[in-house]
Amino acid sequence: MNRAQKYRLWWRTAFFLLFVLAPPLDLFRYDLTQGHFILLGLPWTLGIGTDMSLPDSVNLILRGLLPVLAIIGLGIWVSWRWGRLYCGWLCPHFSVVEIINALMRRATGKPSIWERHRLPEEQSDGVNIRPNTAWWTAVIPTALFFALLWSITLLTYLLPPADVWGNLLHGTLTRNQALFIGVATGLLMIEFTLARHLFCRYGCAVGLFQSLVWMGNPRAMVIGFDRRHADACADCDRSCEHACPMRLQPRRIKRRMFTCTQCQQCVQACDNVNQPKGRDSVLRMVDGDIAPEVSAREAGHRPRAERHCLRQDR
């Protein structure tokens, strides 16, 4: 695991814990029983009809409109510079995607049951995985665990966490609480088992928003393919593609990488292939003046070694 992946593991773990613990710690949630948000332990209301020192219109702008615009603005700025950085480095859903993808590969040889072909058992980047159906005993319980944890956590964002967890532990959930947790767990179990990265690619509005903003900036961070050393791909088994949790082809042009999460796992795989041979990686993260060349190059102008490698892939 290189430095980027170690940092990403820490960030993903910390944000997942924040996602789960934010409601119990009253860091952020919406309380349906009180009818307002709670932020850092304090009520966050619009102040309409209660704060007589300011007109209601001013309270609406200061307490409602400006915070929303600030969050959207921050999201646009991050996406403009780094693309789907939130997805690859923070998103609690994508953390589950990667965990179950890894377990699914050990059970079936494929990160998803929808893929036609198994991945190589022994890869050029040193990854050696021999599928064993016994791993299904880990896939299903893990998917169920995260589905249940997600459903309970989502409910605590709407109702007092002490009531939800207390009722759950004592087996005294109300009808509506039990119905919410049951339905949400069932739907998430289906999604975690069958969809995962497919939802990220085609169903996530947050991810789509980030990708659209990213595509509008030709200087944004992108995976760069060093065409001058494309011969290094001739004796590789597409380890970079096998490493991608979104099932993308990192050597393709930017518009073909529309849903890239900037997780950099393909870069790590390329490093693992080439460094033992004393060669530089042909994949790297680039931005600024170099990025437009990567974004605009035509797919039909690939070097011979890359074309040969892609023909073998088919």
N, C-alpha and C positions, 0 to 999 in steps of 0.2 A: 504494500500500500504506500503510494507516494505521499508527499506532503499535502497536496491538494485534497486527496481523498481522506486523509486524517482530519484536516480542517473541516471538510464537508461532513464527516461522521459526527464531529463534535457539534457543529451547527444544527444538523438535523436532529440529533438526540436532544439538545437543549430546547429546540423549538417544539418538538413533540411533547416534551414534559411541560412546557409552557402552555401548549394547547390543552392538555389534560388538566393541569393544575390551576389555570387562570380562573375558572369559576369558583372552586372551593376557596381560593385565596382572595376572592373578590377583586381580582386584578381587572377583569373585564367580563361582563355578562349583561344580558337583558332580563330583568325580573318581571315576568308576566303578572305576578301577584301585586307588585308595586306599580307597574306600568311605566317603568323608566329604566335606563341603563345604569349600571354601577361601574365606575371607573376608579381603580386604585382605592377601593373601599368607600368611596364617596358617591352619592347619587348624582347622576349626570342627566339633568332635565333641561328642557328648553327655557324654563323660567317664565313661561307665558302665564300671565295672571297672578304670579307669585312674587316676582321681583319688581317692586313698584318703582325702583330707582331708575329703571330703563324701560323704554317702550317695548311692547311685545315684538315689534318688527326687528328691533336691534338685538333683542335676546335670540330671536330666531336665526339671525345672521351669525352672531358671535358663537352661539352654542350648538347650532345645527349645521348651517351651510358651510362655514369656514372650516370646521374640522373635517367634514366630508371632502371638501375640495382639497384640503391639505393631504389627506390620505391618497386621493386619486392622483394629485400632482406628484407625490413621492413615487407612486407606482409607475407613472408615465416616465419619470426621470430614470428610475432604475431599469425599466424595460428598454428605454431608448439607448442606454449605454451597454447593458449586459444581457438583454433578452429575457428569457424565462429563468432568471436567476433564482427567483422565489421558488419555482418548481423544483429545481435541482438541488438547492441548498437549504430550504426551509420547510417546504410543504409537508405536512404530516401524512397526507394521502400518498404522496410519492415515496415516502419512507416505507410505507406498507407495501407499495408496488415492488420496490426493490427486494424487500425481504421475501415476499411470496414468489417473485420471479426466480430468486435463487433456489428456494426450496422446490419449486415446480421443476426446475431444470434437473435437480438431483433425482426427482421422482420419474420424470418422463424423458429427460434428455433435451427438453425444449423449455424455454421460459414461459411459453403459453401453449395451451392445448390446441390452439388454432393454427400454429405454424405447421407447415407441411413436412419439414425435414428436421431431424435431430441435429444438434450442434456437435462438432467433433469432441470426442472424449478427451483427446490430448491435443491441446492447442499450441500454436507457435509462441504464445505469450506465457506459457508455463502453466496454464490452468488445466488441471486434469480432473475430470468428473465422470465417473462411471454411474449411469442411471440405475436406480434400484427402486422398484415399486413400493418397497417398504417405507420410503420417504413420504408416501401419501399419508401415513400416520402422523406426520408432522405438518404437511400442507393444510389439511382440513382443520385440525385444532387451532393452528396459527391463524387461519382466515377467520374462524369462528371467534377466537379471542379478540382480534382487532375489530371485528364487526360489532361485537358486544361492547367493547370499550368505547368505540366511536359513538354508538347509539346512546350509551349512558352519558358520555361527555356532552354530546349535543343537547341532551335534555337538561343538563345542568346549566347550560347557557340560557335556558328559558325559565327554569324553576329553581328555587333555593337549593343549592347543592346538598346542604345538610339533610334536607327532607328526602331528596332523591336517593342519596347513598344510604341514609338511615332506613328508609322504607325497604330498599333493596336488601340490605344486610339482615333485616328482621323479617323479610318475607311479607311485608305489609304494603306493597305497592298498590296505589289506587288503580282503578280500571283504566283510566286514561294514561297513566304512567306505564303500566304494563303493556298497553296497546302500542304506545309509541316505541318503547324499547323492542318489543317483539317484531313489529313491522320493519323498523329501521334495521334491526339486526339481520332479518331475513334478506332485505334488499341489499345491504352492504355485503352480506355473505356471498350473494350471487355475483355482485360486482367484483369483489376481491378474488373470487375463484375463477370467473370467466372473462372479466373485462380488464380491469387494472389499467395498464398503459393504453389500452384502446380508448378508455374513457378519457384519459389525459390528452390523447391526440385529437379526439373527435367530439367529446362531450363537455369539456371543462371550459366555462366562459372566462374564468380568470386566466387560464393558459392561453386561450385564443386572443384575449386582449393584449397580453404581453407579446405574443408572437407578431401581431399586427403592428404594434409600435416598433418592435425590433426590426421588422422588415423595412420600415420607413427610414431607417438610419443606415446608410451604407458603410459608415465608419464604426458601427457597433462591434462589440466583441463577437468573434465567430471562430469556428474551427478552421484553421488554415492547413491546406495540403501542399507540401513542398514538392512541386512537380519535378524539380531538378533531380530529386533522388527517388523518383517513382519506381526505379528498378528494384528497390527494396521490397516492393509489394509483390514481386513475382514469385518469391518463395514463402509467402505468408498465406495463411488460411482464412483471411478476413477476421482476425482476432478483434480488430477494432469494432466491427459490426456485431460480433458475438457479445461484446461487452456492453453495447448500448442498451439500456433498459427500455428505451422507446422504440427499439427495433428499426433504427435508421441506418443509413449508409454514410458514415462521416466524410468519405472522400468526395461526396457529391457537392454540387454548388449550393449556395445558401438557400435558394428558394425550395430546394429539395430537402432542406433541413429545417423546415418551417417550425416543427415542434421540438427542436433541440432544447434540452433543459440546462445546458451548460454544465452538466455533471462531470465532464472531462474524463469519464471512464475509458472512452476510446483513446484518449491521449495516453493514459496510463498503460493501456494494452499495447499501444504502438511502442512506447518506451521499453516495455518488457520484452518485446520482440527484437528490437534493434540494439539496445545497449549491450546485451551479452555478446553481440557480434562486432562490437566496436563501432557501430554506426549511430548517427543521429536519428532521432525520431522524425518521421515524415509528417506527423500530425502535431500541431501546436495551436494554442489559443493566440489569436492576433486581433488587433483593433487599430483604430486610427488610420493612418495613411495606407497601411498594408491591406486593411479589410476590404476596401472597394474592389481590389483586384480579385479577391476570393469570391466576392458577391456577384461580380459581373462576368467571370470567365464562362465560356461556353462549354457545355458538357461534351460536345462533339470533338473538342480539341485536346483529348487526353493523350498523354504519352503512350508509346507502344506497350510498355510494361504494365501500365494501369489498365489499358484496354484488354490485354491478354489476361490479366488477373480477373477482370470483371466477366470475361467470356467464360473462364473456368467456373466462376461462381454460379453461372446459370445452369 
